[in-house]
Amino acid sequence: MKSIQMKIIFTPILLLLFINFNYAQVKEWANLKKYQAENQSVKPMKNAVVLMGDSITEFWKTNSPDFFANYPLIDRGISGQTTSQMVVRFEQDVIALKPKTVVILAGINDIAENTGPITLEAVFDNIEIMVNKAKSHKIKPILCSVLPANKFWWNSKIYPADKVIALNKMIKAYALKNKITYVDYYAVMVDADKGLQYQYGEDGVHPNPKGYKVMEALLLKAIGNI
């Protein structure tokens, strides 16, 4: 009887410890600490726009500081992240900041299988989850095409070009159907080999300052139309 009582007592405790341990792992996996402190000190901005994304978004501010100084933009990109990780931190890094708009640029690292193989349908589902989260908090979403890429220097086994095109078709169709603003970076930055034009990004994935200038013109037009 005593043994049974001990099992009854310890089972919920072990379950709670297991849940807390796994939650901590998820938090670390999604890198919630990256902007945790900075989020606490963000000053309210009229018509604030949060940029949610991966390294392409994270490096934007470094490559084009004047763009962020002149407009109410909040950069919440994290290098290497996939859409699954972004979904986890969307509440903290977007919703909690109470912006007017969120710009979602995501998917290239899913195609690169940074966190393992994933279908394009699952990638799209993650993007849709973020859109719905934004809408439920009266935040206007803007969806962006994935930038062109026909190779990954960190995962040379994958040929991404056709998957990029397919994912962009899914995102664009969804945006049109649901009357969501869509920014087509791909169309103006792609080369003849379905890759990123060298003039816009030497490593074939990440824009250089010239590439970011092209993106800025398109994004500002999109923000002005909502």
C-alpha positions in Angstrom: 0.0 0.0 0.0 2.8 2.4 0.9 4.5 1.7 -2.4 1.2 2.5 -4.3 0.8 5.8 -2.4 4.4 6.8 -3.2 3.7 6.1 -6.9 0.6 8.2 -6.7 2.5 11.1 -5.2 5.5 11.0 -7.4 3.8 10.4 -10.8 2.3 13.9 -11.0 5.6 15.4 -9.8 7.6 13.5 -12.5 5.1 14.5 -15.1 5.3 18.2 -14.1 9.1 18.0 -14.2 9.0 16.4 -17.6 6.6 19.1 -19.0 8.8 21.9 -17.6 11.9 20.3 -19.0 10.4 19.9 -22.4 9.0 23.5 -22.3 12.5 24.7 -21.4 14.0 22.8 -24.4 11.4 24.3 -26.7 12.2 27.8 -25.5 15.9 27.3 -26.0 15.2 25.7 -29.4 13.2 28.7 -30.5 15.8 31.1 -29.0 13.3 33.1 -26.9 16.2 34.7 -25.0 17.4 36.5 -28.2 15.0 39.5 -27.9 13.6 38.9 -24.4 15.3 41.8 -22.7 15.0 44.1 -25.7 11.3 43.4 -25.9 10.9 44.7 -22.3 12.4 48.1 -23.3 10.7 48.6 -26.6 9.2 52.1 -26.6 5.7 52.4 -28.1 5.8 53.6 -31.7 2.8 54.8 -33.7 2.2 52.4 -36.7 4.9 50.1 -35.6 5.9 47.3 -38.0 7.6 44.1 -36.7 9.7 42.2 -39.2 9.6 38.5 -38.4 12.1 36.2 -40.1 15.4 34.5 -40.2 19.0 35.8 -41.0 17.7 37.7 -44.0 15.7 39.8 -41.6 18.2 39.8 -38.8 21.0 41.1 -41.0 18.8 43.8 -42.6 19.3 46.3 -39.7 23.1 45.8 -39.9 23.2 46.3 -43.6 20.8 49.2 -43.7 20.6 51.0 -40.4 19.1 54.2 -41.9 16.1 52.2 -43.0 15.3 51.3 -39.4 16.2 54.7 -38.1 13.8 56.5 -40.4 10.8 54.2 -40.1 8.9 52.6 -37.1 10.4 49.2 -37.7 11.3 46.5 -35.2 13.6 43.7 -36.4 12.9 40.3 -35.0 14.9 38.1 -37.3 17.0 35.2 -36.0 19.7 33.6 -38.1 19.0 30.0 -39.2 15.5 29.8 -37.9 12.7 27.8 -39.5 9.0 28.6 -39.5 8.4 26.1 -36.7 10.7 28.0 -34.4 9.1 31.3 -35.4 5.7 30.0 -34.4 7.0 29.3 -30.9 8.3 32.9 -30.4 5.6 34.7 -32.3 3.7 35.6 -29.2 6.7 37.1 -27.5 8.4 38.7 -30.4 5.4 40.0 -32.3 2.1 40.0 -30.5 3.4 41.3 -27.1 4.9 44.3 -28.9 1.4 45.4 -30.1 2.5 46.5 -33.6 0.1 47.7 -36.3 1.7 45.4 -38.8 3.8 42.3 -39.0 5.9 41.4 -42.0 6.5 37.7 -42.3 9.5 36.6 -44.5 10.1 32.9 -43.8 10.7 29.5 -45.3 14.1 29.3 -46.8 15.6 27.5 -43.8 12.8 25.0 -43.8 13.8 24.2 -47.4 17.4 24.0 -46.3 16.2 21.5 -43.6 17.9 23.4 -40.8 15.7 21.6 -38.2 15.2 18.5 -40.3 13.1 17.4 -43.3 9.7 19.1 -43.6 7.1 19.3 -46.3 6.2 22.5 -48.1 2.6 22.0 -46.8 3.9 22.0 -43.2 5.9 25.1 -43.9 2.9 26.9 -45.3 0.8 25.7 -42.3 3.3 27.4 -40.0 3.1 30.6 -42.0 -0.7 30.5 -41.9 -0.6 29.9 -38.1 1.4 33.1 -37.7 -1.0 35.0 -39.9 -4.0 33.8 -37.9 -2.3 34.7 -34.6 -1.7 38.2 -35.9 -5.2 38.7 -37.1 -6.7 37.5 -33.8 -4.8 40.3 -32.2 -5.8 42.9 -34.8 -2.3 43.0 -36.3 -2.2 43.4 -40.1 0.0 40.7 -41.7 2.1 41.2 -44.8 3.4 38.1 -46.5 6.6 38.1 -48.4 7.9 35.7 -51.1 11.0 33.7 -50.2 14.0 35.1 -51.9 15.5 33.1 -54.8 18.1 30.5 -54.1 19.5 27.7 -56.2 22.1 26.4 -53.7 22.9 26.3 -50.0 26.6 26.6 -49.2 25.8 24.9 -45.8 23.8 22.1 -47.3 25.0 21.3 -50.8 22.9 18.2 -51.0 19.7 20.2 -51.5 18.7 21.9 -54.7 16.2 24.5 -53.5 15.2 26.5 -56.6 12.0 24.6 -57.5 10.9 24.3 -53.8 11.3 28.1 -53.5 9.1 28.6 -56.5 6.5 26.1 -55.2 6.3 27.6 -51.7 6.0 31.1 -53.1 3.1 30.0 -55.3 1.3 28.7 -52.1 2.0 31.9 -50.2 0.9 34.2 -53.0 -2.3 32.2 -53.7 -3.2 32.3 -50.0 -2.5 36.0 -49.8 -4.7 36.8 -52.8 -7.5 34.6 -51.6 -7.5 36.2 -48.2 -6.8 39.8 -49.3 -3.4 39.9 -47.5 -0.7 42.2 -48.9 2.0 40.2 -50.7 5.5 41.4 -51.3 7.2 39.7 -54.3 10.9 40.0 -53.7 11.5 36.9 -55.8 10.4 38.3 -59.1 12.8 41.2 -59.1 15.8 39.5 -57.6 15.9 36.1 -59.4 18.5 35.3 -62.1 18.4 33.1 -65.2 19.3 30.1 -63.1 16.5 30.5 -60.5 19.1 31.9 -58.0 19.7 35.2 -56.3 21.2 37.7 -58.7 24.9 38.1 -57.7 24.6 41.9 -57.7 22.0 41.5 -54.8 23.8 38.8 -52.8 27.2 37.2 -53.3 26.5 34.1 -51.3 23.4 33.2 -53.2 21.0 33.4 -50.2 21.6 36.6 -48.2 21.1 40.1 -49.7 23.9 42.6 -49.7 23.2 46.3 -49.1 22.1 46.7 -52.7 19.7 43.8 -52.4 18.2 45.2 -49.2 17.6 48.5 -51.0 15.5 46.7 -53.6 13.6 45.0 -50.8 13.0 48.3 -49.0 11.4 50.0 -51.9 9.0 47.1 -52.3 8.2 46.8 -48.6 7.6 50.5 -48.1 5.1 50.5 -51.0 3.3 47.5 -49.4 3.2 49.1 -46.0 1.8 52.3 -47.5 -1.0 50.4 -49.2 -2.5 48.8 -46.0 
